[in-house]
Amino acid sequence: MDLRNHIGDILEIIYLDASNSMSQRKIRIIKQNASLVIAYCYTRKQIRTFYIENILGWKRVKKARVAS
């Protein structure tokens, strides 16, 4: 899953955490590497790290603004 085209976008994700519990989160993508997404989590109100393999589904809620 490649979310690099969504840097700055706000996404709603379904995520499987370390204890195999599913949660729904609203996040703003900051950075992605091969296996991790670093994002601001509006649910936890802090920057969090998400394993790409644990993101079960996602949809874009708001596209990032482009500075002019």
TIPAKOL-17435 format. One record per atom (N, C-alpha, C, CB): residue number from 0; residue in one letter; atom name; x negated, y, z. Coordinates in Angstrom, 2 decimals. Atoms other than C-alpha are relative to their C-alpha. Glycine has a CB too. Layout:
residues N
+-----+-----+------+---------+---------+---------+
:   n : res : atom :      px :      py :      pz :
+-----+-----+------+---------+---------+---------+
: NUM :   a :   CA :       X :       Y :       Z :
...
+-----+-----+------+---------+---------+---------+
END
This chain:
residues 68
+-----+-----+------+---------+---------+---------+
:   n : res : atom :      px :      py :      pz :
+-----+-----+------+---------+---------+---------+
:   0 :   m :    N :   -0.85 :   -1.17 :    0.00 :
:   0 :   m :   CA :    0.00 :    0.00 :    0.00 :
:   0 :   m :    C :   -0.90 :    1.23 :    0.00 :
:   0 :   m :   CB :    0.97 :    0.00 :    1.22 :
:   1 :   d :    N :    0.83 :   -1.20 :    0.12 :
:   1 :   d :   CA :   -1.52 :    3.28 :   -1.08 :
:   1 :   d :    C :    0.87 :    1.22 :    0.27 :
:   1 :   d :   CB :   -0.66 :    0.09 :   -1.42 :
:   2 :   l :    N :   -0.76 :   -1.18 :   -0.36 :
:   2 :   l :   CA :   -0.13 :    6.35 :    0.66 :
:   2 :   l :    C :   -0.81 :    1.28 :   -0.20 :
:   2 :   l :   CB :    0.46 :   -0.10 :    1.44 :
:   3 :   r :    N :    0.86 :   -1.18 :    0.18 :
:   3 :   r :   CA :   -2.97 :    8.70 :   -0.37 :
:   3 :   r :    C :    0.68 :    1.10 :   -0.81 :
:   3 :   r :   CB :   -1.29 :   -0.40 :   -0.69 :
:   4 :   n :    N :   -0.74 :   -1.00 :    0.76 :
:   4 :   n :   CA :   -0.61 :   10.44 :   -2.80 :
:   4 :   n :    C :    1.01 :    0.74 :    0.87 :
:   4 :   n :   CB :    0.72 :   -0.65 :   -1.19 :
:   5 :   h :    N :   -0.98 :   -0.59 :   -0.91 :
:   5 :   h :   CA :    1.53 :   11.34 :    0.22 :
:   5 :   h :    C :   -0.65 :    0.75 :    1.16 :
:   5 :   h :   CB :    0.91 :   -1.08 :    0.54 :
:   6 :   i :    N :    0.68 :   -0.78 :   -1.04 :
:   6 :   i :   CA :   -1.08 :   13.21 :    2.29 :
:   6 :   i :    C :    0.77 :    1.30 :    0.21 :
:   6 :   i :   CB :   -1.50 :    0.29 :   -0.40 :
:   7 :   g :    N :   -0.75 :   -1.20 :   -0.33 :
:   7 :   g :   CA :    0.80 :   15.99 :    4.08 :
:   7 :   g :    C :    1.51 :   -0.19 :   -0.03 :
:   7 :   g :   CB :   -0.36 :    1.08 :   -0.93 :
:   8 :   d :    N :   -1.43 :    0.28 :    0.04 :
:   8 :   d :   CA :    4.22 :   14.47 :    3.34 :
:   8 :   d :    C :    0.48 :   -0.54 :    1.34 :
:   8 :   d :   CB :    0.33 :   -1.01 :   -1.13 :
:   9 :   i :    N :   -0.62 :    0.61 :   -1.17 :
:   9 :   i :   CA :    6.61 :   13.50 :    6.11 :
:   9 :   i :    C :    0.74 :   -1.25 :   -0.48 :
:   9 :   i :   CB :    0.97 :    1.00 :    0.73 :
:  10 :   l :    N :   -0.60 :    1.29 :    0.37 :
:  10 :   l :   CA :    7.61 :    9.84 :    5.88 :
:  10 :   l :    C :    0.73 :   -0.58 :    1.20 :
:  10 :   l :   CB :   -1.08 :   -0.99 :   -0.50 :
:  11 :   e :    N :   -0.65 :    0.82 :   -1.02 :
:  11 :   e :   CA :    9.99 :    7.66 :    7.81 :
:  11 :   e :    C :   -0.48 :   -1.42 :   -0.25 :
:  11 :   e :   CB :    1.58 :    0.12 :   -0.04 :
:  12 :   i :    N :    0.53 :    1.35 :    0.19 :
:  12 :   i :   CA :    8.42 :    4.24 :    8.39 :
:  12 :   i :    C :    0.66 :   -0.98 :    0.96 :
:  12 :   i :   CB :   -1.52 :   -0.01 :    0.20 :
:  13 :   i :    N :   -0.33 :    1.11 :   -0.88 :
:  13 :   i :   CA :    9.42 :    0.90 :    9.84 :
:  13 :   i :    C :   -1.33 :   -0.68 :    0.27 :
:  13 :   i :   CB :    1.08 :   -1.00 :   -0.63 :
:  14 :   y :    N :    1.34 :    0.43 :   -0.38 :
:  14 :   y :   CA :    6.39 :   -0.32 :   11.76 :
:  14 :   y :    C :    0.07 :   -1.15 :    1.00 :
:  14 :   y :   CB :   -0.79 :    1.16 :    0.59 :
:  15 :   l :    N :    0.13 :    1.13 :   -0.92 :
:  15 :   l :   CA :    5.44 :   -3.56 :   13.50 :
:  15 :   l :    C :   -1.22 :    0.27 :    0.88 :
:  15 :   l :   CB :   -0.14 :   -1.36 :   -0.78 :
:  16 :   d :    N :    1.12 :   -0.35 :   -0.88 :
:  16 :   d :   CA :    3.32 :   -2.75 :   16.56 :
:  16 :   d :    C :   -0.76 :   -1.25 :    0.46 :
:  16 :   d :   CB :    0.51 :    0.78 :    1.22 :
:  17 :   a :    N :    0.88 :    1.08 :   -0.43 :
:  17 :   a :   CA :    0.67 :   -4.88 :   18.29 :
:  17 :   a :    C :    0.74 :   -1.11 :    0.76 :
:  17 :   a :   CB :   -1.11 :    0.55 :    0.88 :
:  18 :   s :    N :   -0.77 :    1.02 :   -0.72 :
:  18 :   s :   CA :    3.29 :   -6.68 :   20.40 :
:  18 :   s :    C :    1.14 :   -0.57 :   -0.84 :
:  18 :   s :   CB :    0.56 :    0.59 :    1.29 :
:  19 :   n :    N :   -0.99 :    0.49 :    0.96 :
:  19 :   n :   CA :    5.34 :   -7.52 :   17.27 :
:  19 :   n :    C :    1.39 :    0.59 :    0.20 :
:  19 :   n :   CB :    0.09 :   -1.50 :    0.09 :
:  20 :   s :    N :   -1.26 :   -0.71 :   -0.12 :
:  20 :   s :   CA :    8.06 :   -5.02 :   18.13 :
:  20 :   s :    C :    0.12 :    0.97 :   -1.17 :
:  20 :   s :   CB :    0.10 :    0.76 :    1.36 :
:  21 :   m :    N :   -0.23 :   -0.93 :    1.10 :
:  21 :   m :   CA :    9.59 :   -3.09 :   15.25 :
:  21 :   m :    C :    0.43 :    1.34 :    0.54 :
:  21 :   m :   CB :    1.05 :   -0.56 :   -0.98 :
:  22 :   s :    N :   -0.44 :   -1.35 :   -0.37 :
:  22 :   s :   CA :    9.97 :    0.66 :   15.53 :
:  22 :   s :    C :    0.14 :    0.83 :   -1.26 :
:  22 :   s :   CB :   -0.99 :    0.66 :    0.99 :
:  23 :   q :    N :   -0.20 :   -0.95 :    1.10 :
:  23 :   q :   CA :   11.14 :    3.45 :   13.28 :
:  23 :   q :    C :   -0.67 :    1.29 :    0.44 :
:  23 :   q :   CB :    1.52 :    0.22 :   -0.34 :
:  24 :   r :    N :    0.76 :   -1.20 :   -0.33 :
:  24 :   r :   CA :    8.84 :    6.46 :   13.20 :
:  24 :   r :    C :    0.11 :    1.02 :   -1.12 :
:  24 :   r :   CB :   -1.47 :   -0.33 :    0.28 :
:  25 :   k :    N :    0.12 :   -1.07 :    0.99 :
:  25 :   k :   CA :    8.75 :    9.80 :   11.46 :
:  25 :   k :    C :   -1.43 :    0.52 :    0.15 :
:  25 :   k :   CB :    1.09 :    1.16 :    0.21 :
:  26 :   i :    N :    1.41 :   -0.35 :   -0.05 :
:  26 :   i :   CA :    5.14 :   10.66 :   10.57 :
:  26 :   i :    C :   -0.37 :    0.97 :   -1.11 :
:  26 :   i :   CB :   -0.87 :   -1.26 :   -0.08 :
:  27 :   r :    N :    0.60 :   -0.84 :    1.06 :
:  27 :   r :   CA :    3.10 :   13.24 :    8.62 :
:  27 :   r :    C :   -1.38 :   -0.55 :   -0.26 :
:  27 :   r :   CB :   -0.05 :    1.53 :    0.42 :
:  28 :   i :    N :    1.26 :    0.63 :    0.37 :
:  28 :   i :   CA :    0.23 :   11.59 :    6.77 :
:  28 :   i :    C :   -1.13 :    1.02 :    0.00 :
:  28 :   i :   CB :    0.12 :   -0.67 :   -1.39 :
:  29 :   i :    N :    1.19 :   -0.84 :   -0.04 :
:  29 :   i :   CA :   -3.18 :   13.11 :    7.51 :
:  29 :   i :    C :   -1.10 :   -0.59 :   -0.86 :
:  29 :   i :   CB :   -0.50 :    0.18 :    1.45 :
:  30 :   k :    N :    1.12 :    0.67 :    0.69 :
:  30 :   k :   CA :   -5.60 :   10.54 :    6.08 :
:  30 :   k :    C :    0.30 :   -1.49 :   -0.13 :
:  30 :   k :   CB :   -1.34 :    0.23 :    0.76 :
:  31 :   q :    N :   -0.10 :    1.45 :    0.16 :
:  31 :   q :   CA :   -5.78 :    6.99 :    4.77 :
:  31 :   q :    C :   -1.34 :   -0.55 :   -0.44 :
:  31 :   q :   CB :    1.11 :   -0.38 :   -1.02 :
:  32 :   n :    N :    1.15 :    0.74 :    0.53 :
:  32 :   n :   CA :   -8.64 :    4.55 :    4.35 :
:  32 :   n :    C :    0.51 :   -1.36 :   -0.45 :
:  32 :   n :   CB :   -1.15 :   -0.13 :    1.08 :
:  33 :   a :    N :   -0.39 :    1.30 :    0.55 :
:  33 :   a :   CA :   -8.61 :    0.92 :    3.19 :
:  33 :   a :    C :    1.07 :   -0.72 :    0.83 :
:  33 :   a :   CB :   -1.21 :   -0.88 :   -0.12 :
:  34 :   s :    N :   -0.92 :    0.78 :   -0.82 :
:  34 :   s :   CA :   -6.66 :   -0.45 :    6.16 :
:  34 :   s :    C :    0.81 :    0.82 :    1.00 :
:  34 :   s :   CB :   -0.75 :   -1.03 :    0.73 :
:  35 :   l :    N :   -0.66 :   -0.82 :   -1.02 :
:  35 :   l :   CA :   -5.46 :    2.48 :    8.29 :
:  35 :   l :    C :    0.60 :    1.27 :   -0.57 :
:  35 :   l :   CB :   -0.98 :    0.35 :    1.10 :
:  36 :   v :    N :   -0.58 :   -1.31 :    0.26 :
:  36 :   v :   CA :   -3.20 :    5.50 :    8.07 :
:  36 :   v :    C :   -0.10 :    0.80 :    1.29 :
:  36 :   v :   CB :    1.50 :   -0.11 :   -0.51 :
:  37 :   i :    N :    0.04 :   -0.91 :   -1.14 :
:  37 :   i :   CA :   -3.88 :    8.40 :   10.41 :
:  37 :   i :    C :    1.06 :    1.05 :   -0.27 :
:  37 :   i :   CB :   -1.43 :    0.65 :    0.21 :
:  38 :   a :    N :   -1.15 :   -0.88 :    0.21 :
:  38 :   a :   CA :   -0.79 :   10.51 :   10.91 :
:  38 :   a :    C :    0.44 :    0.62 :    1.31 :
:  38 :   a :   CB :    1.16 :   -0.78 :   -0.64 :
:  39 :   y :    N :   -0.67 :   -0.57 :   -1.16 :
:  39 :   y :   CA :    0.97 :   12.86 :   13.26 :
:  39 :   y :    C :    1.34 :   -0.70 :    0.13 :
:  39 :   y :   CB :    0.18 :    1.56 :   -0.13 :
:  40 :   c :    N :   -1.24 :    0.71 :   -0.26 :
:  40 :   c :   CA :    3.81 :   10.88 :   14.83 :
:  40 :   c :    C :    0.95 :    0.94 :    0.74 :
:  40 :   c :   CB :   -0.25 :   -1.32 :    0.82 :
:  41 :   y :    N :   -0.98 :   -0.88 :   -0.62 :
:  41 :   y :   CA :    6.86 :   13.02 :   15.57 :
:  41 :   y :    C :    0.72 :   -0.69 :    1.15 :
:  41 :   y :   CB :    1.01 :    0.47 :   -1.04 :
:  42 :   t :    N :   -0.62 :    0.75 :   -1.10 :
:  42 :   t :   CA :    8.23 :   10.26 :   17.83 :
:  42 :   t :    C :   -0.84 :    0.11 :    1.27 :
:  42 :   t :   CB :    0.18 :   -1.48 :   -0.39 :
:  43 :   r :    N :    0.92 :   -0.03 :   -1.15 :
:  43 :   r :   CA :    5.17 :   10.17 :   20.13 :
:  43 :   r :    C :   -0.59 :    1.39 :    0.25 :
:  43 :   r :   CB :   -1.13 :   -0.99 :   -0.21 :
:  44 :   k :    N :    0.53 :   -1.37 :   -0.07 :
:  44 :   k :   CA :    4.24 :   13.83 :   19.48 :
:  44 :   k :    C :   -1.52 :    0.05 :    0.18 :
:  44 :   k :   CB :    0.66 :    0.75 :    1.15 :
:  45 :   q :    N :    1.46 :    0.03 :    0.00 :
:  45 :   q :   CA :    0.60 :   13.00 :   18.87 :
:  45 :   q :    C :   -0.51 :   -0.70 :   -1.26 :
:  45 :   q :   CB :   -0.54 :   -0.70 :    1.26 :
:  46 :   i :    N :    0.61 :    0.67 :    1.15 :
:  46 :   i :   CA :   -1.80 :   11.83 :   16.19 :
:  46 :   i :    C :   -0.18 :   -1.47 :    0.36 :
:  46 :   i :   CB :   -1.37 :    0.66 :   -0.39 :
:  47 :   r :    N :    0.05 :    1.45 :   -0.22 :
:  47 :   r :   CA :   -1.62 :    8.05 :   15.85 :
:  47 :   r :    C :   -0.65 :   -0.68 :   -1.20 :
:  47 :   r :   CB :    1.43 :   -0.56 :    0.25 :
:  48 :   t :    N :    0.58 :    0.83 :    1.05 :
:  48 :   t :   CA :   -3.31 :    5.33 :   13.82 :
:  48 :   t :    C :    0.93 :   -1.18 :   -0.25 :
:  48 :   t :   CB :   -1.43 :   -0.50 :    0.40 :
:  49 :   f :    N :   -0.90 :    1.09 :    0.39 :
:  49 :   f :   CA :   -1.17 :    2.82 :   11.90 :
:  49 :   f :    C :   -0.73 :   -0.93 :   -0.96 :
:  49 :   f :   CB :    1.31 :    0.55 :   -0.65 :
:  50 :   y :    N :    0.54 :    0.99 :    0.93 :
:  50 :   y :   CA :   -2.37 :   -0.40 :   10.27 :
:  50 :   y :    C :    0.93 :   -0.09 :   -1.20 :
:  50 :   y :   CB :   -0.18 :   -1.39 :    0.68 :
:  51 :   i :    N :   -0.81 :    0.04 :    1.23 :
:  51 :   i :   CA :   -1.19 :   -0.38 :    6.66 :
:  51 :   i :    C :    0.77 :   -1.31 :   -0.11 :
:  51 :   i :   CB :   -0.90 :    0.18 :   -1.23 :
:  52 :   e :    N :   -0.67 :    1.31 :    0.11 :
:  52 :   e :   CA :   -0.39 :   -4.10 :    6.82 :
:  52 :   e :    C :    1.21 :   -0.12 :    0.92 :
:  52 :   e :   CB :   -1.00 :   -1.11 :    0.32 :
:  53 :   n :    N :   -1.14 :    0.04 :   -0.92 :
:  53 :   n :   CA :    2.07 :   -3.37 :    9.67 :
:  53 :   n :    C :    1.11 :    0.97 :   -0.35 :
:  53 :   n :   CB :   -0.48 :    0.28 :    1.39 :
:  54 :   i :    N :   -1.08 :   -0.87 :    0.47 :
:  54 :   i :   CA :    4.06 :   -0.75 :    7.78 :
:  54 :   i :    C :    0.88 :   -0.86 :   -0.91 :
:  54 :   i :   CB :   -0.57 :    1.28 :   -0.76 :
:  55 :   l :    N :   -0.90 :    0.92 :    0.72 :
:  55 :   l :   CA :    7.04 :   -2.83 :    6.64 :
:  55 :   l :    C :    0.80 :    0.70 :   -1.10 :
:  55 :   l :   CB :    0.95 :   -0.65 :    0.98 :
:  56 :   g :    N :   -0.74 :   -0.77 :    1.00 :
:  56 :   g :   CA :    8.81 :   -0.07 :    4.72 :
:  56 :   g :    C :   -0.15 :    1.47 :    0.29 :
:  56 :   g :   CB :    1.48 :   -0.41 :   -0.02 :
:  57 :   w :    N :    0.11 :   -1.44 :   -0.19 :
:  57 :   w :   CA :    8.79 :    3.67 :    4.18 :
:  57 :   w :    C :    0.82 :    0.73 :   -1.05 :
:  57 :   w :   CB :   -1.47 :    0.45 :   -0.06 :
:  58 :   k :    N :   -0.61 :   -0.91 :    0.99 :
:  58 :   k :   CA :   10.57 :    6.56 :    2.48 :
:  58 :   k :    C :   -0.45 :    1.41 :    0.34 :
:  58 :   k :   CB :    1.57 :   -0.10 :    0.01 :
:  59 :   r :    N :    0.41 :   -1.39 :   -0.20 :
:  59 :   r :   CA :    9.56 :   10.16 :    1.98 :
:  59 :   r :    C :    1.21 :    0.81 :    0.45 :
:  59 :   r :   CB :   -0.61 :    0.59 :   -1.30 :
:  60 :   v :    N :   -1.04 :   -0.86 :   -0.54 :
:  60 :   v :   CA :   11.63 :   12.59 :    4.04 :
:  60 :   v :    C :   -0.18 :    1.42 :   -0.50 :
:  60 :   v :   CB :    0.00 :   -0.04 :    1.54 :
:  61 :   k :    N :    0.29 :   -1.35 :    0.45 :
:  61 :   k :   CA :    9.88 :   15.80 :    3.01 :
:  61 :   k :    C :   -1.34 :    0.04 :   -0.68 :
:  61 :   k :   CB :    0.04 :    1.00 :    1.17 :
:  62 :   k :    N :    1.24 :   -0.14 :    0.76 :
:  62 :   k :   CA :    7.24 :   16.59 :    0.41 :
:  62 :   k :    C :   -0.82 :    1.15 :    0.59 :
:  62 :   k :   CB :    0.29 :    0.24 :   -1.50 :
:  63 :   a :    N :    0.91 :   -1.03 :   -0.51 :
:  63 :   a :   CA :    4.20 :   18.58 :    1.52 :
:  63 :   a :    C :    0.09 :    1.26 :   -0.84 :
:  63 :   a :   CB :   -1.45 :   -0.52 :    0.03 :
:  64 :   r :    N :    0.03 :   -1.27 :    0.73 :
:  64 :   r :   CA :    4.13 :   22.24 :    0.60 :
:  64 :   r :    C :   -1.37 :    0.20 :   -0.61 :
:  64 :   r :   CB :    0.34 :    1.18 :    0.93 :
:  65 :   v :    N :    1.25 :   -0.31 :    0.66 :
:  65 :   v :   CA :    1.47 :   23.32 :   -1.85 :
:  65 :   v :    C :   -0.26 :    1.49 :    0.15 :
:  65 :   v :   CB :    0.04 :   -0.41 :   -1.50 :
:  66 :   a :    N :    0.34 :   -1.42 :   -0.18 :
:  66 :   a :   CA :   -0.29 :   26.57 :   -0.97 :
:  66 :   a :    C :   -0.20 :    0.67 :   -1.35 :
:  66 :   a :   CB :   -1.27 :    0.16 :    0.88 :
:  67 :   s :    N :    0.17 :   -0.70 :    1.28 :
:  67 :   s :   CA :   -0.19 :   29.16 :   -3.72 :
:  67 :   s :    C :   -0.88 :    1.22 :    0.15 :
:  67 :   s :   CB :    1.35 :    0.42 :   -0.57 :
+-----+-----+------+---------+---------+---------+
END
